[in-house]
Amino acid sequence: MTATVAEPNGARARQTYYWRVRNARTRHRPESADQAWHIQPGHPGGAYCDLGHDLDPPAHHTPTLLSRSRPTGRRGDEQEFRGGCLACEWEGPVHSGDGFGDGDNEAVEDAHDHAFPGWQTLPPITKVEDRWVVPQSRSRWAQLISQYPAGWVNQGAPVVAWRRYRREAHAPPHAGRPRYELRVTRPPRDRARHPADQDALF
Ligand SMILES: [Zn+2]
């Protein structure tokens, strides 16, 4: 594709443009569509996402993930990612990576910095089984979201969970959980609170 020329800004406009290329409505080859920024399949506003595809933008900032592929010759294609928003034209910085928690995670976090600044301080889910159990339990869910800033839950603020391994990919929203599940590093355990225990180890 020769041109970045006509590409618009903003996740929604880029997604529309991407489909115009894919459907041969532009002078670019449909096969080159993946080189245009578009919403990563499965993420809000993107192909295969079961959250719904409203024609009107949401009333509040709504994180999503943009991606494109860059031909690199012999090494095959390289993936690039950046955060996007379904409500405005904000776009985050570009991150390269393989897309399995590498590059995509950074971009999704940027999008949450845009929509829910300070999300890192939300109370984390600390056990893997609780990722499913807490949202199903009325009382535990109420307890978790009682610590969220007012209005955030209805606007799709993320659930934060301790990750199981390095670069565990963040999970996009779906109809049953209309918010991202962001997998974050478990903090160093009680290091500050129990200096005596630490000393006893050495
Ligand atoms: Zn926005």
Boltz pocket constraint, residues with backbone or C-beta under 6 A from the ligand:
constraints:
  - pocket:
      binder: B
      contacts: [[A, 60], [A, 61], [A, 62], [A, 85], [A, 86], [A, 87], [A, 88], [A, 89], [A, 90], [A, 114]]
      max_distance: 6.0
